[in-house]
Amino acid sequence: MTFLQKIKLIQGGMGVYVSNWRLARAVAMERPGVTAGTVSGTALDVVHVRLLQLGDPGGHLRRAFAAFDAQFGVEIGKKICERYFVEGGKAPADRYKYGPVQTLHAQDGRHTFPSPDGTAKPVSFNLEDELVELLIATGYAEVWLAKEGHKGNIFINFLKKVELPLIFAMYGAMLAGVTGIVVGAGNPEGLPGLCTQLAQHQAVTTELSVLYRDSGETFNLTFDPRQVADGRLALEPLQRPAFLAIVSLEMLVKALAQGPSQPPDGFIIEHHTAGGHNAAPQGPMKKDDLGQPVYGEMDEPDLAAIRQEGLPFWLAGGYGSQAGLQKALDAGAMGVQVGSNFALAEESGMSPVYRGAIFRELKKGSTDEALVQTSLYSPTGFPFKVVQLAGTLAEDTVYADRRRLCDLGFLKQRVLSKPEADGSRRLLQRCPAAPIEDFVAKRGLPFNAEGKRCLCNGLLAGVGLGQVGTQPGEMTEEPAIVTLGNDLEGVRRLSRQGQTVYWARNVVEDILGNS
């Protein structure tokens, strides 16, 4: 039996820093070998840069960066701290300093496409060195802190839709000895193989999604670990972590398991009731009276077909109880992944402001259906669960009052411009949550931008790291957006209907019992 097959409970890798190192560490230490704590890999570079500017409470990040430098004989962590650390923390009215922008640079220096001779040759891009070092170091630091002082399982979760930082942050996590890598919100084909290559510090290439490209045009992002810090990170082979793909239906399981590239080591089968991003319903989009996508029988996974592929899997979305775990085991799963119950635990990164607001709603008797709704707010086009809290982007008035801008850009789409007179085109980046005129100027359709919320800023605000001064009004902070799953039964049970706080150990005990 592999270590994966012993894991019954995987803590979900939720949002931006909700699944932080404190939560993941607490889960992994509670039932070592049976549980897996998960850190969110989304926007770690921004999260850590902002925590440093808050004075790095407890000194944990500086300690992790110092460990990184000591392990590899570099000064990458030292340089990061020198750039961003603010002794005692920034003033509340001061804006956060931004890190390096995630901008693509063509390796041959070109700015237009196709090639000067008119042929559609593959184009390779890279990111600037400062950003690559930041992504690697922050991926390392978050995992290093989560792993400190125990030998339990620590996973890291990524969104496939957030393409540019993924392979660099994944490599940083691997340098810290991450046990497993989990990828959802898109098809992760090819990533298990890249994981194997990175364990040997080999140069890797991943294809970028680019809209309006012609047949035969390929745009790649490349990374050679041996080019970082003169190869000092690539001295010894790494232990390859397990790779789990988050999918919703058996078709993608079959395609990944039987495809030409290296398959995942296992799957998390996520039901559409889970929090965060969900797969869109099969078939034409239908909406209910609240504007929510309507799911039906076609959106239920065929677990028998998934079992036939012979790879381990876990069930997610409404399985956060002992009964849910038993149901999953009876269906042939190794166990369950649980998010929402952990998101409201004291160790989670969710701001106490919003955790308290959710508990107050539960205490008042708000139903799950009223409190969590499925929206089409996400710039990705994926359905996205939103907690209906006053003063957040769940309210149309708050959304309408917010000035549209895209200053972080994790969910930007890459598109080719319309051809110029000489046939050349430029690679552009756009976001449906940016100013609509900017989106339309980059070949976007206005209706695709209507109602889109800025998840980058909103999710950062949800963990207390919202930018200051981007909106009208002195010291106005970015409004938050908060996500949970549709099933809050476990949260109600653990919090006594919103009357008391609870911890990660309580969630583990609630689900695993004495097993």
LUMPA-890986 format. One record per residue (C-alpha): residue in three letters; x, z negated, y. Coordinates in steps of 0.1 Angstrom, whole numbers, plus 2048, in hexadecimal, padded with zeros to 3 digits. Layout:
<rs>
@aa->ALA, u->X, w->Z, v->Y
...
</rs>
This chain:
<rs>
@aa->MET, u->800, w->800, v->800
@aa->THR, u->80E, w->80A, v->822
@aa->PHE, u->80D, w->7F3, v->840
@aa->LEU, u->7F1, w->809, v->84E
@aa->GLN, u->7DB, w->803, v->830
@aa->LYS, u->7DD, w->7DD, v->836
@aa->ILE, u->7D0, w->7DF, v->85A
@aa->LYS, u->7AB, w->7D5, v->85C
@aa->LEU, u->7A8, w->7D1, v->881
@aa->ILE, u->7B6, w->7E7, v->89C
@aa->GLN, u->7B1, w->7DB, v->8C0
@aa->GLY, u->7A7, w->7F9, v->8D6
@aa->GLY, u->7BF, w->808, v->8EF
@aa->MET, u->7A6, w->806, v->90C
@aa->GLY, u->7A7, w->815, v->92F
@aa->VAL, u->7C4, w->810, v->947
@aa->TYR, u->7D6, w->7EF, v->93F
@aa->VAL, u->7B6, w->7DE, v->931
@aa->SER, u->7C9, w->7DF, v->910
@aa->ASN, u->7E8, w->7CF, v->91F
@aa->TRP, u->806, w->7C0, v->90D
@aa->ARG, u->7F7, w->79D, v->90E
@aa->LEU, u->7D8, w->7A7, v->8FC
@aa->ALA, u->7EA, w->7BD, v->8E2
@aa->ARG, u->803, w->7A1, v->8DB
@aa->ALA, u->7E8, w->787, v->8D7
@aa->VAL, u->7D6, w->79D, v->8BE
@aa->ALA, u->7F5, w->7A7, v->8AA
@aa->MET, u->800, w->782, v->8A7
@aa->GLU, u->7DE, w->775, v->89C
@aa->ARG, u->7DD, w->785, v->879
@aa->PRO, u->7FF, w->796, v->875
@aa->GLY, u->7FD, w->7B4, v->85E
@aa->VAL, u->7D7, w->7B5, v->85E
@aa->THR, u->7D3, w->7BB, v->883
@aa->ALA, u->7E2, w->7D4, v->89B
@aa->GLY, u->7E4, w->7CD, v->8C0
@aa->THR, u->7E3, w->7EC, v->8D6
@aa->VAL, u->7F0, w->7F2, v->8F9
@aa->SER, u->7E2, w->80D, v->90F
@aa->GLY, u->7FC, w->828, v->917
@aa->THR, u->7E7, w->837, v->933
@aa->ALA, u->7F7, w->836, v->956
@aa->LEU, u->811, w->81C, v->94C
@aa->ASP, u->829, w->82A, v->966
@aa->VAL, u->810, w->823, v->982
@aa->VAL, u->806, w->801, v->973
@aa->HIS, u->829, w->7F4, v->971
@aa->VAL, u->833, w->802, v->993
@aa->ARG, u->816, w->7EF, v->9A3
@aa->LEU, u->81C, w->7CF, v->98F
@aa->LEU, u->83F, w->7CF, v->99C
@aa->GLN, u->832, w->7D2, v->9BF
@aa->LEU, u->81C, w->7B4, v->9B9
@aa->GLY, u->83C, w->7A0, v->9B2
@aa->ASP, u->83B, w->7A4, v->98C
@aa->PRO, u->829, w->783, v->985
@aa->GLY, u->83C, w->770, v->96A
@aa->GLY, u->859, w->788, v->96C
@aa->HIS, u->84F, w->799, v->94C
@aa->LEU, u->854, w->7BD, v->956
@aa->ARG, u->877, w->7B6, v->964
@aa->ARG, u->87F, w->7A4, v->943
@aa->ALA, u->874, w->7C3, v->92F
@aa->PHE, u->886, w->7DB, v->945
@aa->ALA, u->8A6, w->7C6, v->942
@aa->ALA, u->8A2, w->7C7, v->91C
@aa->PHE, u->89F, w->7ED, v->91E
@aa->ASP, u->8BF, w->7F0, v->932
@aa->ALA, u->8D2, w->7D7, v->91C
@aa->GLN, u->8C7, w->7E9, v->8FB
@aa->PHE, u->8D2, w->80B, v->906
@aa->GLY, u->8EE, w->804, v->91F
@aa->VAL, u->8DC, w->814, v->93D
@aa->GLU, u->8CF, w->809, v->95F
@aa->ILE, u->8AD, w->81B, v->95E
@aa->GLY, u->899, w->7FB, v->95F
@aa->LYS, u->8AF, w->7ED, v->97B
@aa->LYS, u->8A9, w->80C, v->990
@aa->ILE, u->884, w->809, v->98B
@aa->CYS, u->883, w->7E5, v->996
@aa->GLU, u->899, w->7ED, v->9B4
@aa->ARG, u->881, w->808, v->9BF
@aa->TYR, u->860, w->7F6, v->9BA
@aa->PHE, u->864, w->7D0, v->9B7
@aa->VAL, u->857, w->7BB, v->9D4
@aa->GLU, u->862, w->797, v->9D4
@aa->GLY, u->843, w->781, v->9D8
@aa->GLY, u->82C, w->7A0, v->9D6
@aa->LYS, u->821, w->7B8, v->9F1
@aa->ALA, u->808, w->7AD, v->A0C
@aa->PRO, u->7E4, w->7B3, v->A03
@aa->ALA, u->7E0, w->7CD, v->A1F
@aa->ASP, u->7FE, w->7E1, v->A14
@aa->ARG, u->7FA, w->800, v->A00
@aa->TYR, u->80B, w->804, v->9DE
@aa->LYS, u->829, w->81A, v->9DE
@aa->TYR, u->824, w->838, v->9C8
@aa->GLY, u->83C, w->841, v->9AC
@aa->PRO, u->848, w->865, v->9A6
@aa->VAL, u->82D, w->87F, v->9A5
@aa->GLN, u->826, w->88F, v->983
@aa->THR, u->82F, w->8B3, v->98D
@aa->LEU, u->83B, w->8CE, v->976
@aa->HIS, u->85B, w->8E1, v->97C
@aa->ALA, u->861, w->902, v->96B
@aa->GLN, u->883, w->902, v->95A
@aa->ASP, u->88B, w->925, v->966
@aa->GLY, u->882, w->91C, v->989
@aa->ARG, u->864, w->934, v->98B
@aa->HIS, u->845, w->92D, v->99F
@aa->THR, u->831, w->94B, v->995
@aa->PHE, u->825, w->959, v->974
@aa->PRO, u->828, w->96F, v->960
@aa->SER, u->84D, w->978, v->95E
@aa->PRO, u->85B, w->990, v->978
@aa->ASP, u->85B, w->9AC, v->95E
@aa->GLY, u->836, w->9A7, v->958
@aa->THR, u->838, w->999, v->935
@aa->ALA, u->827, w->979, v->92B
@aa->LYS, u->845, w->964, v->920
@aa->PRO, u->842, w->93F, v->917
@aa->VAL, u->849, w->929, v->935
@aa->SER, u->859, w->907, v->931
@aa->PHE, u->855, w->8EA, v->949
@aa->ASN, u->864, w->8C8, v->94D
@aa->LEU, u->85F, w->8A9, v->963
@aa->GLU, u->878, w->89B, v->97C
@aa->ASP, u->891, w->883, v->96E
@aa->GLU, u->885, w->864, v->982
@aa->LEU, u->862, w->868, v->974
@aa->VAL, u->86E, w->86D, v->950
@aa->GLU, u->883, w->84E, v->952
@aa->LEU, u->865, w->83A, v->960
@aa->LEU, u->84E, w->846, v->945
@aa->ILE, u->866, w->83E, v->929
@aa->ALA, u->86F, w->81B, v->938
@aa->THR, u->84B, w->811, v->93E
@aa->GLY, u->840, w->81C, v->91B
@aa->TYR, u->85D, w->807, v->90D
@aa->ALA, u->855, w->7E9, v->923
@aa->GLU, u->830, w->7E6, v->91A
@aa->VAL, u->837, w->7E9, v->8F4
@aa->TRP, u->856, w->7D2, v->8F6
@aa->LEU, u->841, w->7B6, v->907
@aa->ALA, u->825, w->7BB, v->8EE
@aa->LYS, u->83D, w->7B8, v->8D0
@aa->GLU, u->851, w->79B, v->8DE
@aa->GLY, u->854, w->77C, v->8C7
@aa->HIS, u->841, w->789, v->8A8
@aa->LYS, u->841, w->7A4, v->88D
@aa->GLY, u->81D, w->7AF, v->88F
@aa->ASN, u->810, w->7D2, v->894
@aa->ILE, u->811, w->7E1, v->8B7
@aa->PHE, u->801, w->803, v->8BE
@aa->ILE, u->800, w->817, v->8DE
@aa->ASN, u->7E2, w->82C, v->8E8
@aa->PHE, u->7E3, w->84D, v->8FC
@aa->LEU, u->7CA, w->867, v->908
@aa->LYS, u->7D2, w->88A, v->8FE
@aa->LYS, u->7C2, w->896, v->91F
@aa->VAL, u->7DD, w->884, v->932
@aa->GLU, u->7F7, w->89D, v->927
@aa->LEU, u->816, w->89A, v->93E
@aa->PRO, u->821, w->877, v->938
@aa->LEU, u->818, w->875, v->913
@aa->ILE, u->838, w->87F, v->900
@aa->PHE, u->84E, w->86B, v->918
@aa->ALA, u->83A, w->84B, v->916
@aa->MET, u->837, w->850, v->8F1
@aa->TYR, u->85D, w->852, v->8ED
@aa->GLY, u->861, w->832, v->903
@aa->ALA, u->849, w->820, v->8EC
@aa->MET, u->85C, w->82C, v->8CE
@aa->LEU, u->87D, w->81F, v->8DC
@aa->ALA, u->86C, w->7FD, v->8DE
@aa->GLY, u->862, w->7FF, v->8B9
@aa->VAL, u->83D, w->806, v->8BC
@aa->THR, u->82B, w->804, v->89B
@aa->GLY, u->811, w->81F, v->8A0
@aa->ILE, u->806, w->83A, v->8B9
@aa->VAL, u->7E1, w->841, v->8BF
@aa->VAL, u->7D5, w->860, v->8D1
@aa->GLY, u->7B2, w->869, v->8DB
@aa->ALA, u->79E, w->87D, v->8F5
@aa->GLY, u->7A9, w->89E, v->8E8
@aa->ASN, u->7B8, w->8B0, v->8CA
@aa->PRO, u->7DA, w->8A0, v->8C2
@aa->GLU, u->7E6, w->8BD, v->8AC
@aa->GLY, u->80C, w->8BE, v->8AC
@aa->LEU, u->812, w->89B, v->8B9
@aa->PRO, u->819, w->88B, v->897
@aa->GLY, u->835, w->8A4, v->893
@aa->LEU, u->842, w->89D, v->8B5
@aa->CYS, u->842, w->878, v->8AC
@aa->THR, u->858, w->880, v->88E
@aa->GLN, u->870, w->895, v->8A4
@aa->LEU, u->872, w->87A, v->8BE
@aa->ALA, u->87B, w->860, v->8A4
@aa->GLN, u->89B, w->875, v->89F
@aa->HIS, u->89F, w->87A, v->8C5
@aa->GLN, u->89A, w->89F, v->8C1
@aa->ALA, u->890, w->8B6, v->8DE
@aa->VAL, u->86A, w->8BC, v->8DD
@aa->THR, u->852, w->8D5, v->8EC
@aa->THR, u->82D, w->8D1, v->8F1
@aa->GLU, u->815, w->8EB, v->8FD
@aa->LEU, u->802, w->8E4, v->91D
@aa->SER, u->7DE, w->8EE, v->923
@aa->VAL, u->7DB, w->907, v->93F
@aa->LEU, u->7BA, w->918, v->94A
@aa->TYR, u->7B7, w->93D, v->951
@aa->ARG, u->7D7, w->946, v->93F
@aa->ASP, u->7D9, w->968, v->92E
@aa->SER, u->7DD, w->96F, v->909
@aa->GLY, u->800, w->968, v->8FF
@aa->GLU, u->808, w->951, v->91C
@aa->THR, u->816, w->930, v->912
@aa->PHE, u->81F, w->912, v->928
@aa->ASN, u->834, w->8F7, v->919
@aa->LEU, u->841, w->8D4, v->923
@aa->THR, u->864, w->8CD, v->914
@aa->PHE, u->877, w->8AC, v->90F
@aa->ASP, u->899, w->8A6, v->901
@aa->PRO, u->8A0, w->881, v->8FD
@aa->ARG, u->8C6, w->887, v->8FC
@aa->GLN, u->8C4, w->893, v->920
@aa->VAL, u->8B8, w->871, v->92C
@aa->ALA, u->8D4, w->859, v->937
@aa->ASP, u->8EF, w->86F, v->928
@aa->GLY, u->8E0, w->86A, v->905
@aa->ARG, u->8E3, w->844, v->905
@aa->LEU, u->8BF, w->840, v->8F9
@aa->ALA, u->8C5, w->856, v->8DB
@aa->LEU, u->8E0, w->843, v->8C8
@aa->GLU, u->8CE, w->839, v->8A9
@aa->PRO, u->8B0, w->848, v->896
@aa->LEU, u->88F, w->836, v->89D
@aa->GLN, u->875, w->829, v->885
@aa->ARG, u->859, w->843, v->887
@aa->PRO, u->838, w->832, v->88F
@aa->ALA, u->818, w->83A, v->87E
@aa->PHE, u->803, w->854, v->890
@aa->LEU, u->7DD, w->850, v->892
@aa->ALA, u->7C5, w->869, v->8A0
@aa->ILE, u->7A4, w->85F, v->8B0
@aa->VAL, u->789, w->878, v->8A7
@aa->SER, u->764, w->877, v->8A5
@aa->LEU, u->75A, w->890, v->889
@aa->GLU, u->767, w->89B, v->868
@aa->MET, u->76F, w->8BF, v->874
@aa->LEU, u->78D, w->8B3, v->888
@aa->VAL, u->798, w->89C, v->86C
@aa->LYS, u->799, w->8B9, v->855
@aa->ALA, u->7AA, w->8D0, v->86E
@aa->LEU, u->7C5, w->8B7, v->875
@aa->ALA, u->7CA, w->8AC, v->850
@aa->GLN, u->7CC, w->8CF, v->843
@aa->GLY, u->7DB, w->8E1, v->861
@aa->PRO, u->7FD, w->8F2, v->862
@aa->SER, u->80E, w->8D6, v->876
@aa->GLN, u->816, w->8B3, v->86A
@aa->PRO, u->7F5, w->89F, v->865
@aa->PRO, u->7EE, w->87D, v->874
@aa->ASP, u->7F5, w->85F, v->85E
@aa->GLY, u->7D0, w->854, v->863
@aa->PHE, u->7B1, w->857, v->878
@aa->ILE, u->79B, w->841, v->88E
@aa->ILE, u->778, w->84E, v->88B
@aa->GLU, u->768, w->846, v->8AD
@aa->HIS, u->743, w->846, v->8B0
@aa->HIS, u->734, w->851, v->8D1
@aa->THR, u->729, w->82E, v->8D8
@aa->ALA, u->74D, w->823, v->8DE
@aa->GLY, u->759, w->81C, v->901
@aa->GLY, u->76E, w->833, v->917
@aa->HIS, u->76E, w->859, v->911
@aa->ASN, u->758, w->867, v->8F5
@aa->ALA, u->756, w->888, v->8E5
@aa->ALA, u->73A, w->89E, v->8F3
@aa->PRO, u->71A, w->8A2, v->8DE
@aa->GLN, u->71A, w->8BF, v->8C6
@aa->GLY, u->706, w->8DD, v->8D1
@aa->PRO, u->6F6, w->8E4, v->8F4
@aa->MET, u->6F8, w->8C6, v->90B
@aa->LYS, u->6D7, w->8B3, v->90E
@aa->LYS, u->6D2, w->895, v->924
@aa->ASP, u->6B9, w->878, v->925
@aa->ASP, u->6A6, w->86A, v->943
@aa->LEU, u->6C5, w->858, v->94F
@aa->GLY, u->6DB, w->877, v->94D
@aa->GLN, u->6ED, w->86B, v->92E
@aa->PRO, u->6F8, w->884, v->914
@aa->VAL, u->6E1, w->882, v->8F5
@aa->TYR, u->6F2, w->87F, v->8D3
@aa->GLY, u->6E2, w->887, v->8B2
@aa->GLU, u->6E8, w->88A, v->88D
@aa->MET, u->702, w->8A5, v->892
@aa->ASP, u->718, w->88C, v->8A4
@aa->GLU, u->719, w->874, v->887
@aa->PRO, u->73A, w->877, v->873
@aa->ASP, u->738, w->880, v->84E
@aa->LEU, u->74C, w->863, v->83F
@aa->ALA, u->74C, w->872, v->81C
@aa->ALA, u->75D, w->891, v->829
@aa->ILE, u->776, w->87C, v->83B
@aa->ARG, u->77E, w->868, v->81C
@aa->GLN, u->785, w->887, v->809
@aa->GLU, u->7A3, w->88F, v->81F
@aa->GLY, u->7B5, w->871, v->810
@aa->LEU, u->7C3, w->862, v->830
@aa->PRO, u->7BC, w->83F, v->83C
@aa->PHE, u->7A2, w->83B, v->857
@aa->TRP, u->791, w->820, v->86D
@aa->LEU, u->76F, w->820, v->87C
@aa->ALA, u->769, w->819, v->8A1
@aa->GLY, u->74A, w->815, v->8B7
@aa->GLY, u->732, w->7FA, v->8AE
@aa->TYR, u->746, w->7EA, v->892
@aa->GLY, u->751, w->7CA, v->8A4
@aa->SER, u->744, w->7B0, v->88C
@aa->GLN, u->749, w->7A4, v->868
@aa->ALA, u->72B, w->7B9, v->85E
@aa->GLY, u->73A, w->7D7, v->870
@aa->LEU, u->75B, w->7D2, v->85E
@aa->GLN, u->74A, w->7CF, v->83C
@aa->LYS, u->736, w->7EF, v->843
@aa->ALA, u->756, w->801, v->84C
@aa->LEU, u->768, w->7F5, v->82C
@aa->ASP, u->74A, w->7FF, v->817
@aa->ALA, u->74C, w->822, v->826
@aa->GLY, u->770, w->825, v->81B
@aa->ALA, u->781, w->81D, v->83B
@aa->MET, u->7A0, w->806, v->83D
@aa->GLY, u->78F, w->7F2, v->859
@aa->VAL, u->782, w->7F5, v->87C
@aa->GLN, u->78E, w->7FB, v->8A0
@aa->VAL, u->77E, w->7E4, v->8BA
@aa->GLY, u->780, w->7E8, v->8DF
@aa->SER, u->764, w->7D8, v->8F4
@aa->ASN, u->766, w->7B5, v->8E4
@aa->PHE, u->78B, w->7B4, v->8ED
@aa->ALA, u->786, w->7C3, v->910
@aa->LEU, u->774, w->7A4, v->91B
@aa->ALA, u->78D, w->78B, v->90C
@aa->GLU, u->7A1, w->776, v->923
@aa->GLU, u->7C2, w->788, v->91A
@aa->SER, u->7B5, w->7AA, v->924
@aa->GLY, u->7C0, w->7BB, v->944
@aa->MET, u->79D, w->7C0, v->951
@aa->SER, u->79A, w->7AF, v->973
@aa->PRO, u->789, w->78D, v->971
@aa->VAL, u->772, w->79A, v->98C
@aa->TYR, u->762, w->7B4, v->975
@aa->ARG, u->764, w->79F, v->956
@aa->GLY, u->751, w->784, v->968
@aa->ALA, u->738, w->79D, v->975
@aa->ILE, u->731, w->7A9, v->952
@aa->PHE, u->72C, w->786, v->945
@aa->ARG, u->714, w->77F, v->961
@aa->GLU, u->700, w->79E, v->957
@aa->LEU, u->6FF, w->792, v->933
@aa->LYS, u->6F4, w->76F, v->93E
@aa->LYS, u->6D8, w->77F, v->953
@aa->GLY, u->6CC, w->791, v->934
@aa->SER, u->6D6, w->7B5, v->93B
@aa->THR, u->6D2, w->7CB, v->91D
@aa->ASP, u->6EF, w->7E0, v->90F
@aa->GLU, u->6DC, w->7FF, v->918
@aa->ALA, u->6D9, w->7F5, v->93C
@aa->LEU, u->6FC, w->7E7, v->93F
@aa->VAL, u->710, w->804, v->92F
@aa->GLN, u->707, w->828, v->934
@aa->THR, u->716, w->849, v->92A
@aa->SER, u->720, w->85D, v->948
@aa->LEU, u->72F, w->880, v->950
@aa->TYR, u->744, w->871, v->96B
@aa->SER, u->766, w->879, v->95C
@aa->PRO, u->77A, w->896, v->969
@aa->THR, u->783, w->89E, v->945
@aa->GLY, u->760, w->8A9, v->93E
@aa->PHE, u->75E, w->890, v->921
@aa->PRO, u->741, w->877, v->922
@aa->PHE, u->74D, w->856, v->92F
@aa->LYS, u->73D, w->833, v->92B
@aa->VAL, u->738, w->820, v->94B
@aa->VAL, u->72E, w->7FC, v->951
@aa->GLN, u->712, w->7FA, v->96B
@aa->LEU, u->721, w->7E1, v->983
@aa->ALA, u->719, w->7DD, v->9A8
@aa->GLY, u->734, w->7E8, v->9C0
@aa->THR, u->745, w->7FF, v->9A7
@aa->LEU, u->745, w->824, v->9A2
@aa->ALA, u->727, w->820, v->98B
@aa->GLU, u->712, w->81F, v->9AB
@aa->ASP, u->70B, w->840, v->9BB
@aa->THR, u->70E, w->831, v->9DE
@aa->VAL, u->731, w->824, v->9D7
@aa->TYR, u->73A, w->846, v->9CA
@aa->ALA, u->72C, w->858, v->9E8
@aa->ASP, u->73E, w->841, v->A00
@aa->ARG, u->760, w->846, v->9F0
@aa->ARG, u->775, w->862, v->9FF
@aa->ARG, u->77E, w->87A, v->9E3
@aa->LEU, u->7A3, w->87D, v->9DD
@aa->CYS, u->7BB, w->882, v->9C0
@aa->ASP, u->7DB, w->86F, v->9C7
@aa->LEU, u->7E5, w->866, v->9A3
@aa->GLY, u->7DA, w->885, v->990
@aa->PHE, u->7DC, w->87A, v->96C
@aa->LEU, u->7BD, w->88F, v->963
@aa->LYS, u->7C6, w->8AE, v->977
@aa->GLN, u->7BF, w->8CF, v->967
@aa->ARG, u->7DA, w->8EA, v->967
@aa->VAL, u->7CD, w->90D, v->971
@aa->LEU, u->7DD, w->92F, v->97A
@aa->SER, u->7D3, w->93C, v->99C
@aa->LYS, u->7C3, w->95E, v->9A0
@aa->PRO, u->7DC, w->97B, v->99F
@aa->GLU, u->7EE, w->985, v->9C0
@aa->ALA, u->7F2, w->9A9, v->9CA
@aa->ASP, u->811, w->9AC, v->9B4
@aa->GLY, u->7FF, w->99C, v->996
@aa->SER, u->811, w->97B, v->998
@aa->ARG, u->7FF, w->959, v->996
@aa->ARG, u->808, w->935, v->99D
@aa->LEU, u->803, w->916, v->988
@aa->LEU, u->7EB, w->8FF, v->99A
@aa->GLN, u->7DE, w->8DC, v->993
@aa->ARG, u->7BB, w->8D1, v->99B
@aa->CYS, u->7A3, w->8B4, v->995
@aa->PRO, u->77D, w->8B5, v->995
@aa->ALA, u->77D, w->893, v->9A6
@aa->ALA, u->793, w->89F, v->9C3
@aa->PRO, u->783, w->8AE, v->9E3
@aa->ILE, u->76B, w->8C9, v->9D7
@aa->GLU, u->77A, w->8E3, v->9EF
@aa->ASP, u->79C, w->8DE, v->9DF
@aa->PHE, u->78E, w->8E1, v->9BC
@aa->VAL, u->77B, w->901, v->9C5
@aa->ALA, u->79A, w->90F, v->9D6
@aa->LYS, u->7AC, w->90C, v->9B4
@aa->ARG, u->791, w->921, v->9A1
@aa->GLY, u->77A, w->903, v->99B
@aa->LEU, u->754, w->906, v->99A
@aa->PRO, u->742, w->8EE, v->9B2
@aa->PHE, u->72A, w->8E1, v->998
@aa->ASN, u->747, w->8D6, v->982
@aa->ALA, u->752, w->8BE, v->99D
@aa->GLU, u->730, w->8AF, v->9A5
@aa->GLY, u->72E, w->88A, v->99E
@aa->LYS, u->752, w->888, v->990
@aa->ARG, u->761, w->866, v->996
@aa->CYS, u->786, w->85F, v->999
@aa->LEU, u->78E, w->84C, v->979
@aa->CYS, u->7B3, w->849, v->981
@aa->ASN, u->7AD, w->833, v->9A0
@aa->GLY, u->78D, w->823, v->992
@aa->LEU, u->79D, w->817, v->972
@aa->LEU, u->7BB, w->809, v->984
@aa->ALA, u->7A4, w->7F6, v->99C
@aa->GLY, u->792, w->7E9, v->97D
@aa->VAL, u->7B2, w->7D6, v->973
@aa->GLY, u->7B9, w->7CA, v->997
@aa->LEU, u->7D2, w->7E5, v->9A0
@aa->GLY, u->7BD, w->7FB, v->9B7
@aa->GLN, u->7CE, w->80D, v->9D4
@aa->VAL, u->7C8, w->7FF, v->9F7
@aa->GLY, u->7BF, w->814, v->A15
@aa->THR, u->7B4, w->834, v->A06
@aa->GLN, u->790, w->82F, v->A10
@aa->PRO, u->780, w->82B, v->A32
@aa->GLY, u->782, w->807, v->A3F
@aa->GLU, u->79F, w->7EF, v->A44
@aa->MET, u->7AE, w->7E2, v->A23
@aa->THR, u->793, w->7F4, v->A0F
@aa->GLU, u->79E, w->7F5, v->9EA
@aa->GLU, u->795, w->811, v->9D2
@aa->PRO, u->774, w->80A, v->9C0
@aa->ALA, u->776, w->802, v->99C
@aa->ILE, u->767, w->812, v->97D
@aa->VAL, u->763, w->7FD, v->95D
@aa->THR, u->75D, w->80A, v->93A
@aa->LEU, u->750, w->7F9, v->91A
@aa->GLY, u->73F, w->805, v->8FB
@aa->ASN, u->719, w->806, v->8F6
@aa->ASP, u->719, w->7E9, v->8DC
@aa->LEU, u->71F, w->7C8, v->8EE
@aa->GLU, u->712, w->7B2, v->8D1
@aa->GLY, u->734, w->7A3, v->8CB
@aa->VAL, u->73A, w->79C, v->8F0
@aa->ARG, u->719, w->78A, v->8F2
@aa->ARG, u->721, w->776, v->8D2
@aa->LEU, u->744, w->76C, v->8DD
@aa->SER, u->73B, w->764, v->901
@aa->ARG, u->71A, w->752, v->8F8
@aa->GLN, u->706, w->76C, v->90C
@aa->GLY, u->71F, w->76C, v->929
@aa->GLN, u->722, w->746, v->92C
@aa->THR, u->746, w->740, v->922
@aa->VAL, u->768, w->752, v->920
@aa->TYR, u->779, w->75A, v->8FF
@aa->TRP, u->79B, w->765, v->8F3
@aa->ALA, u->7A9, w->780, v->8DC
@aa->ARG, u->7AC, w->767, v->8BF
@aa->ASN, u->787, w->761, v->8C1
@aa->VAL, u->780, w->787, v->8BD
@aa->VAL, u->798, w->789, v->89F
@aa->GLU, u->787, w->76C, v->88E
@aa->ASP, u->765, w->779, v->896
@aa->ILE, u->76C, w->79A, v->885
@aa->LEU, u->783, w->790, v->869
@aa->GLY, u->775, w->76E, v->861
@aa->ASN, u->78B, w->75E, v->846
@aa->SER, u->796, w->77E, v->837
</rs>
